[in-house]
Amino acid sequence: MVVGRILRAHGVRGELRVEVLTELPERLTWLERVYLSRDPDDETPVATEVTNVRFHKGQALVTLAGTASREAAEALRSTYLLVPIAEAIPLEDDEYYYYQLEGLEVVSDEGERLGVIREVLETGANQVFIVDGAAGELLLPNTEEVVLAVDLEAGRMTVHLLAGLR
């Protein structure tokens, strides 16, 4: 499961500027190790010890074992930080990890196929689902009024389209 993406080096001592891709950023401070890969779906990412995490301007500054120079940090640019599902934070019954929602078919409560969730964006107020469909890109807020049901086994999300969402 993806928890972050390395943006670039920060400073000259190997610290990494990381885009936080988890709803609970402080969880990064609890990690003893992360798994690194350029592909978020990699079956064999490389385990690396986390030696320090701090936050600055909405991003995490992470230090990993073996990354002691700016050059070593720059070599990790665009690499994902992953954790095994077994180490993921437990969710409530009506909560889902982003990776579970990406790829779901989206249908309206009137039975219209709207497309497939390409990405989940974190906006601050709520998440926004980017749906790719025949009519182009559709942005749907993750609110109770819009999202009526999520059926992971069927691979489907049912939504109610409020006025102005098209």
PyMOL commands that set and color helices and strands:
alter all, ss='L'
color gray80, all
select helices_A, chain A and resi 25-30+70-74+85-87+98-101
alter helices_A, ss='H'
color red, helices_A
select strands_A, chain A and resi 2-10+15-20+33-37+46-56+59-64+80-82+105-108+113-122+127-133+136-141+147-151+156-159
alter strands_A, ss='S'
color yellow, strands_A
deselect
rebuild
show_as cartoon
